[in-house]
């Protein structure tokens, strides 16, 4: 048995002191310090740090020079190990709009990685796939490859349906609305990279769409005579992603978004690409050159292309830019994304029986230690 002591432990939406977390691969007990007998094989003294659930990133393409679309288990290992430094203990391996053979190669690599007991325990856990494209609109492709965009087709992911948790989709494109309706009980459809109007977005929600991909980015904007997809994202009862790097969306609008969506429907993501965690320079994303400079990731034509955001920094940015307090921000990177993709039975909160995914954070939300499924995977 292992123990975490002397921390401000995030329980039931607030930080509690004088608690002890006893764990193995899963959390065994959470008890008052006064009730603990002091026995454990390993004692982790948090030293007054915040103790939170491990972060869950449902939209991330790459990290530390690796990318999901490399189609290699080695790249997935690099990501899984590196992300623990950011407090991430679970993530969706996120694909790009590229040729179908390349997408299927990426899916095959995820399958191989997750089924290998040794590989899959190296760091953060891959809990599924987010298919971002190719079922999108070329008018709002952003950094996606326009020549590889196609109508929604289940054959793209045939044989990997169990891995795919989220599918970003433009509902206005031919066949896509029918695809949402047909498979809404199997996948979380996320409206994104879309030129739809407000009414079409609402219809997609009625047909079963459950989410929205990186709110405000690559979608029709909010205007008073043309509400756009953004308005649907703010007003419909769906999960809504936000890249809180203060580049994709101005920090001045964070509080408005939170007031509209609330703690149970807003999800902080990174949308990070392979250059995240690396020095500034030139990298590739989905087969296109990306220049990273001053914290921005840009295609040659100036289009934003993913981010170099770390999820703990997203938590800090959102907390510092709003008045809601850290206690209400923590779920946006933990329990809310876990619930969205259906892994809340073992991820997203510190509860007995759930995976021992535990993060220690200082007052600046710097990660001090990350425990994934009971094993220390990162220590500052």
C-alpha positions as CSV (number, residue, x, y, z in Angstrom):
1,X,0.0,0.0,0.0
2,X,1.1,3.6,-0.8
3,X,0.1,6.8,0.7
4,X,-0.2,10.5,-0.1
5,X,-0.1,12.8,2.9
6,X,0.0,16.5,3.8
7,X,-1.7,17.8,0.8
8,X,-4.7,19.9,-0.1
9,X,-6.8,17.0,-1.6
10,X,-9.4,17.8,-4.2
11,X,-12.6,16.0,-2.9
12,X,-16.2,16.7,-3.7
13,X,-15.4,20.0,-5.5
14,X,-13.2,21.5,-2.8
15,X,-9.8,21.1,-1.3
16,X,-9.6,19.3,2.0
17,X,-6.7,19.1,4.3
18,X,-5.6,16.4,6.8
19,X,-6.6,13.6,4.4
20,X,-4.6,10.5,3.5
21,X,-5.0,8.8,0.1
22,X,-4.1,5.1,0.4
23,X,-3.7,3.4,-3.0
24,X,-2.2,0.6,-5.1
25,X,-3.2,0.6,-8.8
26,X,-6.5,1.9,-7.7
27,X,-7.5,4.1,-4.7
28,X,-8.2,1.9,-1.7
29,X,-9.1,4.5,1.0
30,X,-9.3,8.2,1.5
31,X,-9.3,8.8,5.3
32,X,-8.7,11.5,7.9
33,X,-5.1,11.8,9.0
34,X,-6.2,11.1,12.5
35,X,-7.6,7.7,11.5
36,X,-4.4,6.5,9.7
37,X,-2.1,4.1,11.4
38,X,0.9,5.6,9.6
39,X,1.7,2.3,7.8
40,X,2.5,2.2,4.1
41,X,5.1,0.7,1.8
42,X,5.7,4.1,0.2
43,X,4.7,7.5,1.7
44,X,4.5,10.5,-0.6
45,X,4.6,13.8,1.4
46,X,2.8,16.4,-0.6
47,X,4.3,19.2,1.5
48,X,1.1,21.3,1.4
49,X,0.7,21.0,-2.4
50,X,-2.6,20.6,-4.2
51,X,-3.5,17.0,-4.8
52,X,-5.8,16.6,-7.7
53,X,-7.1,13.9,-10.1
54,X,-4.9,13.2,-13.1
55,X,-5.8,15.4,-16.1
56,X,-7.6,14.1,-19.1
57,X,-6.9,15.5,-22.5
58,X,-9.5,14.6,-25.1
59,X,-7.8,16.5,-28.0
60,X,-4.1,16.2,-28.5
61,X,-2.2,15.3,-31.7
62,X,1.4,15.2,-30.5
63,X,4.1,16.1,-27.9
64,X,7.9,16.1,-27.5
65,X,8.5,15.6,-31.2
66,X,6.0,12.7,-31.7
67,X,2.6,12.7,-33.4
68,X,-0.3,10.2,-33.5
69,X,-0.2,10.3,-37.3
70,X,3.3,8.9,-37.3
71,X,1.5,5.6,-37.0
72,X,4.1,4.2,-34.7
73,X,3.9,2.8,-31.2
74,X,7.2,4.5,-30.5
75,X,5.6,7.9,-31.0
76,X,2.7,7.0,-28.7
77,X,5.2,6.0,-26.1
78,X,7.0,9.4,-26.3
79,X,3.7,11.2,-25.9
80,X,2.5,9.0,-23.0
81,X,5.7,9.5,-21.1
82,X,6.1,13.2,-21.8
83,X,2.6,14.2,-21.0
84,X,2.9,13.1,-17.4
85,X,5.1,16.2,-16.8
86,X,1.9,18.2,-17.5
87,X,-0.2,16.2,-15.1
88,X,-1.9,14.3,-17.9
89,X,-2.7,10.7,-16.9
90,X,-5.2,9.9,-19.7
91,X,-5.7,11.1,-23.3
92,X,-7.3,10.5,-26.6
93,X,-4.8,10.0,-29.4
94,X,-6.1,12.5,-31.9
95,X,-5.7,12.0,-35.7
96,X,-5.7,14.5,-38.5
97,X,-7.3,14.8,-41.9
98,X,-5.0,12.8,-44.1
99,X,-5.4,9.9,-46.5
100,X,-7.5,7.0,-45.2
101,X,-4.5,4.5,-45.3
102,X,-2.5,6.9,-43.0
103,X,-5.5,7.3,-40.6
104,X,-5.9,3.5,-40.4
105,X,-2.2,3.1,-39.8
106,X,-2.5,5.5,-36.9
107,X,-5.5,3.5,-35.6
108,X,-3.5,0.3,-35.9
109,X,-0.6,1.7,-33.9
110,X,-3.0,2.8,-31.1
111,X,-4.5,-0.7,-31.1
112,X,-1.1,-2.3,-30.9
113,X,0.0,0.1,-28.1
114,X,-3.1,-0.2,-25.9
115,X,-3.1,-4.0,-26.2
116,X,0.6,-4.3,-25.1
117,X,0.7,-4.4,-21.3
118,X,4.2,-3.2,-21.1
119,X,3.9,-0.3,-23.6
120,X,0.5,0.9,-22.3
121,X,1.7,1.4,-18.7
122,X,4.7,3.6,-19.5
123,X,3.0,6.9,-18.8
124,X,-0.3,8.5,-19.4
125,X,-3.0,6.0,-20.5
126,X,-4.4,6.2,-24.0
127,X,-8.1,5.7,-23.4
128,X,-9.2,6.0,-27.0
129,X,-9.0,8.0,-30.2
130,X,-10.4,11.4,-31.3
131,X,-10.9,11.3,-35.1
132,X,-10.5,15.0,-36.1
133,X,-11.3,14.8,-39.7
134,X,-11.6,13.8,-42.5
135,X,-15.4,14.4,-42.2
136,X,-15.1,18.2,-42.2
137,X,-15.8,21.2,-44.4
138,X,-12.9,22.5,-46.6
139,X,-14.1,26.1,-46.0
140,X,-13.2,25.7,-42.3
141,X,-10.4,23.2,-42.6
142,X,-7.9,25.3,-40.6
143,X,-4.7,23.4,-40.5
144,X,-6.3,20.2,-41.9
145,X,-5.4,19.0,-45.5
146,X,-8.3,20.0,-47.8
147,X,-7.5,17.3,-50.4
148,X,-8.1,14.5,-48.0
149,X,-11.6,15.7,-46.8
150,X,-14.3,13.1,-47.5
151,X,-18.0,12.5,-46.6
152,X,-18.5,10.5,-43.4
153,X,-17.9,6.8,-44.0
154,X,-17.8,4.1,-41.4
155,X,-15.3,2.2,-43.4
156,X,-12.6,4.6,-42.4
157,X,-12.6,3.3,-38.9
158,X,-13.9,-0.2,-39.6
159,X,-12.4,-2.7,-37.1
160,X,-11.4,0.2,-34.8
161,X,-14.9,1.3,-33.7
162,X,-14.2,0.4,-30.1
163,X,-11.2,2.7,-30.0
164,X,-12.9,5.7,-31.4
165,X,-14.5,7.8,-28.7
166,X,-14.9,11.2,-30.4
167,X,-15.5,12.1,-34.1
168,X,-15.2,15.8,-35.2
169,X,-17.7,16.3,-38.0
170,X,-19.2,19.1,-40.1
171,X,-22.9,18.4,-40.1
172,X,-23.7,20.5,-43.2
173,X,-21.6,18.4,-45.5
174,X,-23.3,15.7,-47.7
175,X,-24.2,12.5,-45.8
176,X,-22.8,13.8,-42.5
177,X,-26.1,14.6,-40.7
178,X,-27.4,11.1,-41.5
179,X,-24.1,9.6,-40.2
180,X,-24.5,11.4,-36.9
181,X,-28.1,10.2,-36.5
182,X,-27.1,6.6,-37.4
183,X,-24.2,6.2,-35.1
184,X,-25.0,8.7,-32.3
185,X,-25.3,5.8,-29.8
186,X,-21.7,4.6,-30.6
187,X,-19.6,7.7,-30.8
188,X,-19.4,11.2,-29.3
189,X,-19.9,13.4,-32.4
190,X,-18.3,16.8,-32.0
191,X,-19.3,19.6,-34.3
192,X,-16.2,21.2,-35.7
193,X,-14.3,22.5,-38.7
194,X,-17.7,23.5,-39.9
195,X,-19.4,26.3,-42.0
196,X,-22.8,25.3,-40.7
197,X,-25.4,27.9,-39.6
198,X,-26.9,28.0,-36.2
199,X,-30.0,26.1,-37.2
200,X,-28.0,23.3,-38.8
201,X,-25.8,23.0,-35.7
202,X,-28.9,22.8,-33.5
203,X,-30.3,20.1,-35.8
204,X,-27.0,18.1,-35.4
205,X,-27.5,18.3,-31.6
206,X,-31.0,17.0,-32.0
207,X,-29.7,14.2,-34.1
208,X,-27.3,13.2,-31.4
209,X,-24.1,15.3,-31.6
210,X,-22.8,15.6,-28.0
211,X,-19.9,18.0,-28.3
212,X,-18.2,20.9,-30.1
213,X,-14.5,21.0,-31.2
214,X,-12.3,23.9,-30.0
215,X,-15.1,26.5,-29.6
216,X,-14.7,29.7,-31.7
217,X,-12.0,28.1,-33.9
218,X,-12.8,26.8,-37.4
219,X,-16.5,27.5,-37.2
220,X,-19.1,30.2,-38.1
221,X,-18.9,33.0,-35.5
222,X,-21.5,34.6,-33.2
223,X,-23.2,37.5,-34.9
224,X,-26.4,39.2,-33.9
225,X,-28.2,38.4,-37.2
226,X,-26.3,35.2,-37.9
227,X,-25.8,33.4,-34.6
228,X,-23.5,30.7,-36.1
229,X,-22.2,27.5,-34.7
230,X,-20.5,29.4,-31.8
231,X,-23.9,30.3,-30.4
232,X,-25.1,26.7,-30.6
233,X,-22.0,25.7,-28.7
234,X,-22.7,28.2,-26.0
235,X,-26.4,27.6,-25.6
236,X,-27.0,23.9,-26.4
237,X,-26.6,21.3,-23.7
238,X,-23.4,19.8,-25.2
239,X,-19.8,19.4,-24.1
240,X,-17.6,22.2,-25.5
241,X,-13.9,22.1,-25.9
242,X,-11.8,25.2,-25.3
243,X,-8.1,25.8,-26.1
244,X,-7.2,28.1,-23.2
245,X,-3.8,29.2,-24.4
246,X,-5.1,32.9,-24.7
247,X,-4.1,32.7,-28.4
248,X,-6.9,30.7,-29.9
249,X,-9.4,32.5,-27.7
250,X,-8.9,35.8,-25.9
251,X,-8.8,35.4,-22.1
252,X,-11.4,38.1,-21.7
253,X,-14.1,35.8,-22.9
254,X,-13.2,32.8,-20.7
255,X,-15.6,33.9,-17.9
256,X,-18.5,34.4,-20.3
257,X,-17.9,30.9,-21.7
258,X,-17.9,29.4,-18.2
259,X,-21.1,31.2,-17.2
260,X,-22.8,29.8,-20.3
261,X,-21.5,26.2,-20.1
262,X,-20.8,25.6,-16.4
263,X,-18.5,23.1,-14.8
264,X,-20.3,20.0,-16.3
265,X,-20.1,21.0,-20.0
266,X,-16.8,22.9,-20.5
267,X,-13.7,20.9,-21.3
268,X,-10.1,22.3,-21.4
269,X,-8.0,20.8,-24.2
270,X,-4.6,21.5,-25.6
271,X,-4.9,20.6,-29.3
272,X,-1.1,20.2,-29.0
273,X,1.0,19.2,-31.9
274,X,4.5,17.5,-32.1
275,X,6.3,20.7,-31.4
276,X,4.8,21.1,-28.0
277,X,7.4,20.5,-25.3
278,X,10.1,21.3,-27.9
279,X,12.2,24.3,-28.9
280,X,10.8,26.8,-31.3
281,X,11.3,26.0,-35.0
282,X,9.8,24.2,-37.9
283,X,7.7,21.1,-37.5
284,X,4.9,19.3,-39.4
285,X,1.3,18.7,-38.6
286,X,-0.8,16.5,-40.8
287,X,1.8,16.7,-43.6
288,X,2.0,20.5,-43.5
289,X,4.9,22.6,-42.3
290,X,4.2,24.5,-39.1
291,X,6.4,27.3,-37.7
292,X,6.4,27.7,-33.9
293,X,7.4,31.1,-32.7
294,X,6.5,33.1,-29.6
295,X,4.1,30.4,-28.5
296,X,2.1,30.3,-31.7
297,X,1.9,27.5,-34.2
298,X,1.3,28.8,-37.8
299,X,1.2,27.4,-41.3
300,X,3.1,29.2,-43.9
301,X,0.0,31.2,-44.8
302,X,-0.5,32.3,-41.2
303,X,-3.3,29.9,-40.2
304,X,-3.2,28.8,-36.6
305,X,-2.1,25.1,-36.5
306,X,-2.7,23.5,-33.2
307,X,-0.9,24.6,-30.1
308,X,2.1,24.1,-27.8
309,X,-0.2,24.4,-24.8
310,X,0.3,22.1,-21.8
311,X,-2.9,21.1,-19.9
312,X,-1.7,22.3,-16.5
313,X,-1.0,25.7,-18.2
314,X,-4.5,25.7,-19.5
315,X,-5.8,25.2,-16.0
316,X,-3.7,28.0,-14.7
317,X,-4.6,30.3,-17.6
318,X,-8.3,29.8,-17.1
319,X,-8.1,30.1,-13.3
320,X,-6.1,33.4,-13.5
321,X,-8.3,34.9,-16.2
322,X,-11.6,34.3,-14.4
323,X,-13.1,34.9,-11.0
324,X,-14.5,31.4,-10.5
325,X,-11.6,30.0,-8.5
326,X,-9.3,26.9,-9.0
327,X,-11.8,24.6,-7.3
328,X,-14.3,25.1,-10.2
329,X,-11.6,24.9,-12.9
330,X,-10.1,21.5,-11.9
331,X,-13.1,19.5,-13.2
332,X,-12.7,21.1,-16.6
333,X,-9.6,19.1,-17.1
334,X,-10.6,16.0,-15.1
335,X,-14.1,14.8,-14.4
336,X,-15.9,16.7,-17.2
337,X,-13.7,15.3,-20.0
338,X,-13.8,11.8,-18.4
339,X,-17.6,11.9,-18.3
340,X,-17.8,13.1,-21.9
341,X,-15.9,10.0,-23.2
342,X,-17.4,7.6,-20.8
343,X,-14.5,6.7,-18.5
344,X,-15.7,8.5,-15.4
345,X,-16.1,5.1,-13.7
346,X,-12.3,5.0,-13.3
347,X,-11.0,8.4,-14.2
348,X,-11.6,12.1,-13.4
349,X,-11.9,12.2,-9.6
350,X,-10.3,10.9,-6.5
351,X,-12.6,8.2,-5.3
352,X,-12.2,4.8,-3.8
353,X,-12.1,2.2,-6.6
354,X,-11.0,4.5,-9.3
355,X,-7.6,4.4,-10.9
356,X,-4.9,6.0,-8.7
357,X,-4.3,8.9,-11.1
358,X,-3.0,11.6,-8.9
359,X,-1.2,14.9,-9.5
360,X,0.6,17.2,-7.1
361,X,0.6,20.8,-8.1
362,X,2.2,23.9,-6.5
363,X,0.4,27.3,-6.2
364,X,1.4,28.2,-9.8
365,X,-0.1,24.9,-11.1
366,X,3.3,23.6,-11.9
367,X,3.4,19.8,-11.8
368,X,5.5,18.5,-8.9
369,X,4.6,14.8,-9.2
370,X,2.3,12.6,-11.4
371,X,1.1,9.2,-10.4
372,X,-0.6,7.1,-13.1
373,X,-2.4,3.9,-12.1
374,X,-0.5,3.8,-8.9
375,X,3.0,4.4,-10.2
376,X,5.0,7.6,-10.0
377,X,5.6,8.5,-13.6
378,X,6.9,12.1,-13.2
379,X,8.7,14.0,-10.5
380,X,10.0,17.6,-10.9
